[in-house]
Amino acid sequence: MDKKAIINSIDTEGFAVMEDFISKETLDKFMPEVYRRFDRLSHNGTKGYVGVRTQKYLQDTLTVHEEILKIYLHPIVIDCCEDYTGKPVHLSDYRIYQNLEGHQMPWHVDNKQTLGDLTSKMLDYKGLITIIYLDDIDHCPFQFVRGSHLWASGFNKEVWDDVIENYSKDIVSFNNKKAGTAIFYDFRRIHRAEPFKKGSPRTALFAQYADFDMPTGEPIFINTEHIAEFSERSMQVLRFGKKASAPTWPIPADRIQSTQRENRRSSYLSQLMSLIRS
């Protein structure tokens, strides 16, 4: 599937699918480390995942492996985004995450700006998201409302659960796909991951791009050893020198967690009891 075919499909359907976009050989290079980090909760400097209810998110996704950074800078992805928007683009949001048993993702759109308090402001502009399955998928597929990129943004509405039954005949699911499958889609379209009650985690890579006139997005952290020389285009996509407009997702990097507070309180009480005994 060439770039012209991808853009034509997105224009008409709102999405395009590329099988084997990421080869098994490339997946084999970085997925062992991805799974290893999903086995440990980030804590006290140890990098693993951050958990939010029935989802896990890798901490500092772009630093995990050099092949992951290459995917976010892939020429086909960036070419398609720039051809679709008609402007240079930057990476605004990114993550590798897992949906777990019981996760209920709402029907929603992503043409929005995340504010400092994690609320959203809806924006009417074109942009692309690339979702890449990192597991073979036979449950919890991505689902879209066909053609909704052409009209949904006119409603200034982020979550669509209350009216989704009106569009049930237009729902498209991308199930029974191999790891490495990429789905390109206009982020104005209505979509979700289908809920599942039982089954293994579903792992995916998410990359959202917007043109340079739009808010920058969440902070970008990279490992400089993963790229020997940055091209001007890579610096553009990674927003060198530009201030982030949103906090890290799903948990802002400077938010004090309740578990951390409890650990500090427990440590303080232990020290206090030791002093009393002495």
Sequence and secondary structure as in RCSB ss.txt:
>XXXX:A:sequence
MDKKAIINSIDTEGFAVMEDFISKETLDKFMPEVYRRFDRLSHNGTKGYVGVRTQKYLQDTLTVHEEILKIYLHP
IVIDCCEDYTGKPVHLSDYRIYQNLEGHQMPWHVDNKQTLGDLTSKMLDYKGLITIIYLDDIDHCPFQFVRGSHL
WASGFNKEVWDDVIENYSKDIVSFNNKKAGTAIFYDFRRIHRAEPFKKGSPRTALFAQYADFDMPTGEPIFINTE
HIAEFSERSMQVLRFGKKASAPTWPIPADRIQSTQRENRRSSYLSQLMSLIRS
>XXXX:A:secstr
  HHHHHHHHHHHSEEEETTSS HHHHHHHHHHHHHHHTSB BTTB  EEEETTEEEETTGGGS HHHHHHHT H
HHHHHHHHHHSS EEEEEEEEEEE TT     B   EEE TTS EEE     EEEEEESS BSSS EEEETTGGG
TGGGG  SB GGGGGGGGGGEEE  SB TT EEEEETTS EEE   SSS  EEEEEEEEEETTS   S     GG
G SS  HHHHHHTTTT   SS  SSS TT   HHHHHHHHHHHHHHHHHHHH 
